[in-house]
Structure formats: structure tokens, C-alpha cells
């Protein structure tokens, strides 16, 4: 929004853009009056920047992961209001003197009181300043406080043992939450749920106490139920078989089916065939036959049936050694009532405490006392939150100016001895150090728009074995040569903390680096093309020769296998050698001669034209030829180097850049440092592995001969006369 400002702003021309200077407290106080169109950045991400992320999260009030202009303005306005002299923000201190806190309004007074309370909790009451180290460890601040405004109470929130035990019961059954002191405690929801479960469990359990039929075997009913369920299907199977036998006596043998199954295991060790034996009927099948519980029982079921008899049957039918089908139904009905009651269980989360403990808890009725403690803790919420505001003030005082230098203006990027918050370190590769290294947060966006920066970019995967981390960075190469920069090359990356990472180039976006590099570019391309073509030609000839030799050897070997060696060596009868076609070769030599003649004519014409020039025009002609070849690439490079823009790279990382961030040639040279020998270094130029050079006397002879030839040619073609030298 465009606003009218009475404040006099100062601007500097940096990177091709007029950027505002933030140099005084007045600049901070009037920052909301600065036209937003003059800001370099409109939005930046919270993560991935070389600034305390905790500070950025406090500025990001809507917690959307991005910092926008209104949030920056609000942070600056609040911080300035809390300090007597906002000039402190420009000093970026790690601590604040207590007397620097503004106390002309209630919030400032509370801020000062909270700062003193923090120092008191940390046993530093005599200290007249407070630092980020004091406020960062909230656990230490609240370590000895029973109430800290978070609505959570712990065992140290009360001195009553009875309440402390109830808190422990709540934690062991329902769960816990972590208090600001670092201890485990309970809140209002946990206390309410605990007592609700206690009431529900007692009500449910009371039904069994009131109706004895629900627990026919007392406290042992659950064990009896498990035993009943273990034999239920087998006993049901027995009585059903007896009913079928009563329906048709001829089906008895089929129902038994014992003989064939016993025969199948008779030859084996039957002690290892218990599962097959257990599949046989429980007892002998007869119409309307009661189930005997002491004799004639399948051996695999004998132990369980005996326990079923002693624990269940004998208590229901004391005189019975067997049960009829109707008695079995009575047993089922008894357990059905218990099963139905059990399925309606409520409050099972507190069941582990035992019914007597639950009765005592409800009898003592400490619920209201616990809720009063929680309310007492919540009453201190504002005071506790003010303690966190002290940490917020300290962080803003230290970090806001750094953010402004990289948000309102890109001062830290263009300043000679500073680093921008988005620069993550330095890459060393090919005897150079590259300072413009930015962590990649979205590779897909980089693939789309990073190329519009006009910069030579290399993308590297970086791995730190000591930190057990990996990341991808994009590096701007702004100086030097690119001959040996290729995908797959390894380098070393150092982050801002000095940790080293293994780096590997995974992608390159090619653009001009310098005019000098562009000057040689055409010649390098031609040399590379010639080298490529020569390699292709040599490779094709090598493959052709290899193919001919191998085919010849293979053909000879096959013929040797099918014929006599002597027959192979002698020419077949009646065959004549091919006559030499001299006409064909004459045509070839004629074509070669014409080609050489044409090339020679061109060269002769070129040399003749060159030699026809005056002597002082010859160097100019050579220079003109060089310029004709190199000028286009140099001109294109000059245009691109003038327009190198960092904005697309930052946009790909989630920034919203509001102005150009140009990387011109002088500034680019500072971002990539080339190797230099230390000052006053001594160099031994004697290389033991240097190629042996031609003796000086021989070089002089070569020069004299060449000069003699040149002079002879000039005399022969009459140039000495033409130039008036003779």
C-alpha cells in the first residue's frame, strides 16, 4: 500500500536498483510508512534460512510457513514499543539490560516483572540483564514451579499425599501430558475421564454383586468361562452326534469313523499324533447317551474334561459323574448371562486398579480438589505467557535487523564481508571457491524457472557423514573457466558452521561466465568439434579393420575345417587373378588432385591477398579476423552478463522477490574466488617432469630460416620494390 511519509529516507544504488538504507531507530519507527513497492522482498519461507528458525516462527503469526510484509511490520512495531531506545535493535545484542525495557504501559511493566521472575527461577536474581540463553530453556525456568499457567498439574503441585496418589492413578490408567516443568502431569480432560471411568466401572461391577447369578462361580467365574469355551465345541459335537444316531441307528458307524483313522496312525508313534486323535469324537456315540466325565473319554481330551468336571460340573451337579444334554444346556445358559454382563463392561481403563481401590478413590472424592488445582494453574496463564514474551523480545531484538537487511533490502548479499541469510556455505571446485550456494527446497520449480537467471548454475547433491544429513544445493559459477566442470564431478562443500559435505554435480545450466571465456568459446567449440569428428573417424576405421580381420580369420578357420590345408593354400584350378583396374585408380587420384588443387588455390588466394597488404595492415587484418570470429559470442555474453538475475533462483525456493537482484561482472567476480598464490611466495620453476625443450641455438636457427624464407618470398613477389625498400 502506498503511504505518505514525512520521514526522510536514504537510498543507495545497489545491484541496479535503488534500495533503502535502514540505519537508525527512526528508520525502524517509520518502516510502516515505506511504500511496499520499494521493498526488495514481499515474502520468504520460514525454513532453510541462516537465521534462528524459532525467531522466524514467532514472526510468522499465522503459522503458514511464510513471512510476509505485515508480519514483519508488526514484529518491528512491537519490538520498538517494548524498548526505551529502539536503536538497540541495530546492535543485535544477545542480551538486554533490564532498565532498557519500556515500563510506561502495562505490557512493559509485565515484561519487566516476567524477566525478573525468570532470573529468580534460575537463581540469578542479582543479574541486571537477561539473555536468550536464560529464556531458551523453559524447562529450567519452570523446573521448580508447581503452577505455570499451562493447565497441567504434577505431583509437585500439591503437598497432600492423597492428591499426589490420585494424580499417579490418573497417569497410570488414562495417560499424561508434559508440563512446562518437564514433568508428567494431568489436565482437566484426564481428570474428568479418570473419574468417569471409575464411576462406570463401579456401576458395572455392582450389577454382579447385586445379582449372584451373574457370577455363578464367584471370583473364579472368568477362569471357568475360559475352560467352558475350551470344551464347548467338542461337547456340542458329541451331543449332536448322539442326536443323529437316535435319528438313524445305521449312521453310528459313520459317525464314529474311528477304525479307519486309527489304522492310518497305528504304524506311527501315536504319542506324536495327538492332533489327529483329538479330532475323533469325545466319547462313544450312542442314542440318548449322557456324556460320562470320568470314563470312556477321548485320551486327547481327558485332562481338560476332568478339569471341567471338578471346576464346573461338580459344583452345579454335585452327585453327577456324567451330564445329559439338558444339563449341558443349563451350563450354557449360566455362562450366557455372565457373557452378556461382561460384554457391557464400562470403565475398563481403570480396571487394573482393582475394585477396592476404585471404591476408595470415589469415597475420597478428590476430583474437585484436583480441578481446583488445575484452575489455580490456569489463573497464571497470562503471567506464564509473559515469560515467553521475554524470549520473544530477546529474539526479535537480536534477529530482526538481520531479517530487515535481507528482506527490505539485500544489504547482506551485496556487502563485501557479509553473507545473505539464504547463502548456506562455500563450494570448492576446480581451484576456486564459490560463495553463492543456496539450498534447493523444490527441484521441480528450479527445473522450470532457474534457467531464466542467466547464470551458469551447477546443482550438487551434498552428503555429510558426520551429521547424517543430505541436501541439494545450487551454486552460481561467476568466474573462471568451465572446461572441466561436468556432471559427475566431485567437490567439497563447507556449510556456514564449518562442517564439510561431500558434493557431486548432478545438473548444469550453462550460461556465459565471463567475456574472456566467451572470447575463446568459438575456438574451443571448433576444436571440440574437430576432436569429436576425428575420434568418430578413427573409431569407425578401427571397427572396420577389426571387423575385416576377424571375418577373414573366421573364414579361413571354417575353410580349414572343411578342406585339406594344402587344398586351401593352392588356388582352385581354372581361376585367374583379378586384373588391376588402372582406370579406377586414375579417377581416384584425379579427384584427389582436384580437391588438393582447389584447397591450394583458396590458400594461395588468401596468402596472396594477405601479402598484398601493406606491412602495417597485416596485424590489423589478423586482429579483424579474430574479432569477426569472437565478437558475436563476446557480445552475447556481455548482454547476458549484464542481466544475470538471482531473483528466479530465489523464486524457485519460495521467495517472492519484488526487485531485480542483478549479478553484474564486478560483483560476480567477488562471489567466485579464483586460486591465487600467497603474497611473497617463492616458486621453483624447475619442473622435473617438464617436457624436454629444444635447445636455444636450434630455436634461433629455426627463426633465422623462417625469416629467410619470408624475406625470399617478399623479394620474389616484388614487395620490397612495391614498398620502396629497394
QUIVENHU-V826275 format. One record per backbone hydrogen bond with DSSP energy under -1.0 kcal/mol. NH is the residue of the N-H (numbers start at 1). CO is the residue of the C=O. Records with the same first field share a line. If there is no record, write none. Layout:
NH=CO, CO
This chain:
12=19
14=17
17=14
19=12
21=10
28=24
29=25
30=26
31=28
33=30
34=31
38=35
39=36
40=408
41=407
42=656
44=67
46=65
50=421
51=49
56=52
57=53
58=54
59=55
60=56
61=59
63=60
67=44
72=68
73=69
74=70
75=71
76=72
77=73
78=74
79=75
80=76
81=77
82=78
84=100
88=85
89=86
91=88
96=130
98=128
100=97
101=98
102=82
109=105
110=106
111=107
112=108
113=109
114=110
115=111
116=112
117=113
118=114
119=115
120=116
121=117
122=118
123=120
124=119
127=124
130=96
132=94
135=131
136=132
138=136
141=137
142=138
145=142
153=186
157=154
164=160
165=161
166=162
167=163
168=164
169=165
170=166
171=167
172=168
173=169
174=170
175=170
177=185
179=183
182=179
185=177
186=153
191=187
192=188
193=189
194=190
195=191
196=192
197=193
198=194
199=195
200=196
201=197
202=198
203=199
204=200
205=201
206=202
209=205
210=206
211=207
214=211
218=215
220=217
221=218
224=220
225=221
226=222
227=223
228=224
229=225
230=226
231=227
232=228
235=231
236=232
237=233
238=234
239=235
240=236
241=237
242=238
243=239
244=240
245=241
246=242
247=243
248=244
251=248
252=249
255=251
256=252
257=253
262=258
263=259
264=260
266=262
268=265
270=268
272=269
273=270
277=273
278=274
280=277
289=286
291=323
293=321
298=282
301=298
305=301
306=302
307=303
308=304
309=305
310=306
311=307
312=308
313=308
314=309
316=312
317=313
320=317
323=291
328=324
329=325
330=326
331=327
332=328
333=329
334=330
335=331
336=332
337=333
338=334
339=335
340=336
341=337
342=338
343=339
345=342
350=347
351=348
353=350
354=351
358=354
359=355
360=356
361=357
362=358
363=359
364=360
365=361
370=366
371=367
372=368
373=369
374=370
375=371
376=372
377=373
378=374
379=375
380=377
381=378
384=380
385=381
386=382
388=384
389=385
390=386
391=387
392=388
393=389
394=390
395=391
396=392
397=393
398=394
399=395
400=396
403=399
404=400
405=401
408=404
409=404
411=405
414=410
415=411
418=415
423=420
424=437
426=494
427=434
428=492
429=432
433=673
434=427
435=671
437=435
438=474
440=472
446=442
447=443
449=445
450=446
452=449
453=450
454=451
457=509
458=475
459=507
460=473
461=504
462=471
463=502
464=469
468=464
469=464
471=462
473=460
474=438
475=458
476=436
477=456
485=482
488=505
489=486
491=503
492=428
493=501
494=426
495=499
496=424
498=495
501=493
502=463
503=491
504=461
505=489
506=459
507=459
509=457
518=514
519=515
520=516
524=520
525=521
526=522
527=523
528=524
529=525
530=526
531=527
532=528
533=529
534=530
535=531
536=532
537=533
538=534
539=535
540=536
541=537
542=538
543=539
544=540
545=541
546=542
547=543
548=544
549=545
550=546
551=547
552=548
553=549
554=550
555=551
556=552
557=553
558=554
559=555
560=556
561=557
562=558
563=559
568=564
569=565
570=566
575=572
582=580
585=581
586=582
587=583
588=584
589=585
590=586
591=587
592=588
593=589
594=590
595=591
596=592
597=593
598=594
599=595
600=596
601=597
602=598
603=599
604=600
605=601
606=602
607=603
608=604
609=605
610=606
611=607
612=608
613=610
617=614
621=617
622=618
623=619
624=620
625=621
626=622
627=623
628=624
629=625
630=626
631=627
634=630
635=631
636=632
637=633
638=634
639=635
640=636
641=637
642=638
645=453
646=661
650=646
651=647
652=648
654=651
655=650
656=43
658=40
663=644
668=664
669=665
672=668
673=433
675=431
681=678
687=685
690=687
699=695
700=696
701=697
702=698
703=699
704=700
705=701
706=702
707=703
708=704
709=705
710=706
711=707
712=708
713=709
714=710
715=711
716=712
717=713
719=714
722=718
723=719
725=720
726=720
